[in-house]
Amino acid sequence: MLLKNQRSMARTAETTPEMAINRIVEGTSIEGEIKCESNIRIDGSFTGNLTTKGRLVIGPAGKIEGTIFCQIAEVEGLVKGKIRVQQLLSLKATAKVEGDIFTDKLSIEPGATFSGACNMGAKVKEIKKDGRVLEAEAV
């Protein structure tokens, strides 16, 4: 019986970062810095710098105040600060963004609000293995 449990635990540890999802649930508030290799969903509140090599989803109740660096982002909640997305940034109808955007592609649904500068078509440099991110460059 013990061996069976050890095998299932080993498989869980072998899960690839692309399949893993980090989640900050509604009612949770975090301050600081988040760096992750996989996808992350924010339904709670986060203040600080968030860096992910995966996809970021900010749910309708989600709030981020700070700087965001990610591969792909989908925003349904509130963001105050800079957003740097390497590929596609989607602002859903309930999204409210107050700050500057640097992205390659931008999708905005009717009802979303945005206040700030937008640099679309900007090439956002890759996130380094040590978590460092260089500034965006205009293409």
C-alpha positions as CSV (number, residue, x, y, z in Angstrom):
1,M,0.0,0.0,0.0
2,L,2.8,2.4,0.9
3,L,4.5,1.8,-2.5
4,K,1.3,2.6,-4.4
5,N,1.0,6.0,-2.6
6,Q,4.7,6.7,-3.2
7,R,4.2,6.1,-7.0
8,S,1.2,8.5,-7.1
9,M,3.1,11.1,-5.3
10,A,6.0,10.8,-7.7
11,R,3.7,11.3,-10.7
12,T,2.3,14.5,-9.1
13,A,5.9,15.8,-8.6
14,E,6.6,15.1,-12.3
15,T,3.8,17.3,-13.5
16,T,5.1,19.8,-16.1
17,P,5.0,23.5,-15.3
18,E,2.7,24.1,-18.3
19,M,0.0,21.9,-16.7
20,A,0.4,23.4,-13.2
21,I,-1.9,26.3,-12.1
22,N,-1.2,28.5,-9.2
23,R,-4.2,30.2,-7.6
24,I,-4.9,33.0,-5.2
25,V,-8.6,32.6,-4.3
26,E,-11.1,35.2,-3.5
27,G,-10.8,36.6,0.1
28,T,-7.0,36.1,0.0
29,S,-4.7,39.2,0.1
30,I,-1.0,39.0,-0.7
31,E,1.8,41.6,-0.8
32,G,5.3,41.0,-2.2
33,E,6.7,39.4,-5.3
34,I,5.5,36.3,-7.2
35,K,7.7,34.5,-9.7
36,C,6.5,31.3,-11.3
37,E,7.2,29.1,-14.2
38,S,3.5,28.0,-14.8
39,N,0.1,29.6,-15.2
40,I,-1.5,31.6,-12.4
41,R,-5.0,32.8,-11.6
42,I,-5.8,35.7,-9.3
43,D,-9.3,35.9,-7.8
44,G,-8.0,37.6,-4.6
45,S,-5.9,40.7,-4.1
46,F,-2.2,41.0,-4.9
47,T,0.1,44.0,-4.4
48,G,3.6,43.9,-5.8
49,N,5.5,42.5,-8.8
50,L,4.2,39.4,-10.6
51,T,6.3,37.5,-13.1
52,T,5.2,34.3,-14.8
53,K,6.4,32.5,-17.9
54,G,2.9,31.2,-18.4
55,R,-0.6,32.6,-18.6
56,L,-2.1,35.0,-16.1
57,V,-5.8,35.1,-15.5
58,I,-7.3,37.8,-13.3
59,G,-10.8,36.8,-12.4
60,P,-13.8,39.2,-12.0
61,A,-13.0,39.7,-8.2
62,G,-9.3,39.8,-8.8
63,K,-7.2,42.9,-8.1
64,I,-3.5,43.5,-8.8
65,E,-1.6,46.7,-7.9
66,G,1.9,46.6,-9.2
67,T,3.9,45.4,-12.2
68,I,3.0,42.4,-14.3
69,F,5.3,40.4,-16.6
70,C,3.8,37.4,-18.4
71,Q,3.4,35.4,-21.6
72,I,-0.4,35.7,-22.1
73,A,-2.9,37.6,-19.9
74,E,-6.7,37.6,-19.5
75,V,-8.1,40.4,-17.3
76,E,-11.6,40.4,-15.9
77,G,-10.9,42.3,-12.7
78,L,-8.9,45.4,-11.7
79,V,-5.2,46.2,-12.5
80,K,-3.4,49.3,-11.3
81,G,0.1,49.4,-12.7
82,K,2.2,48.4,-15.7
83,I,1.3,45.3,-17.7
84,R,4.0,43.7,-20.0
85,V,2.7,40.8,-22.0
86,Q,4.8,39.0,-24.6
87,Q,1.9,37.7,-26.7
88,L,-1.8,38.5,-26.2
89,L,-3.5,40.7,-23.6
90,S,-7.3,40.2,-23.4
91,L,-9.4,42.7,-21.6
92,K,-12.8,41.2,-20.9
93,A,-16.0,43.3,-20.5
94,T,-15.6,43.5,-16.7
95,A,-11.9,44.5,-16.8
96,K,-10.6,47.8,-15.4
97,V,-7.0,48.7,-16.1
98,E,-5.3,51.9,-14.8
99,G,-1.7,52.0,-16.1
100,D,0.5,51.4,-19.0
101,I,0.3,48.4,-21.3
102,F,3.2,46.9,-23.4
103,T,2.0,44.0,-25.5
104,D,2.3,42.4,-28.9
105,K,-1.5,41.9,-29.4
106,L,-4.4,43.4,-27.6
107,S,-8.1,42.4,-27.4
108,I,-10.6,44.6,-25.7
109,E,-14.3,43.6,-25.2
110,P,-17.0,46.3,-25.1
111,G,-17.5,47.4,-21.5
112,A,-13.8,47.1,-20.5
113,T,-12.2,50.3,-19.3
114,F,-8.6,51.4,-19.8
115,S,-6.8,54.5,-18.6
116,G,-3.1,54.8,-19.6
117,A,-0.6,54.5,-22.4
118,C,-0.7,51.5,-24.8
119,N,2.3,50.3,-26.7
120,M,1.0,47.6,-29.0
121,G,3.3,45.7,-31.2
122,A,6.0,46.3,-28.7
123,K,8.4,43.4,-28.3
124,V,8.6,42.5,-24.7
125,K,11.9,40.7,-24.0
126,E,11.8,37.2,-22.6
127,I,11.8,36.5,-18.9
128,K,15.2,35.2,-17.9
129,K,15.7,32.0,-15.9
130,D,16.7,34.1,-12.8
131,G,13.3,35.9,-13.1
132,R,14.8,39.2,-14.4
133,V,12.8,40.9,-17.2
134,L,14.2,43.6,-19.4
135,E,12.2,46.7,-20.5
136,A,10.0,46.5,-23.6
137,E,11.3,47.7,-26.9
138,A,9.2,49.2,-29.6
139,V,9.4,47.2,-32.9
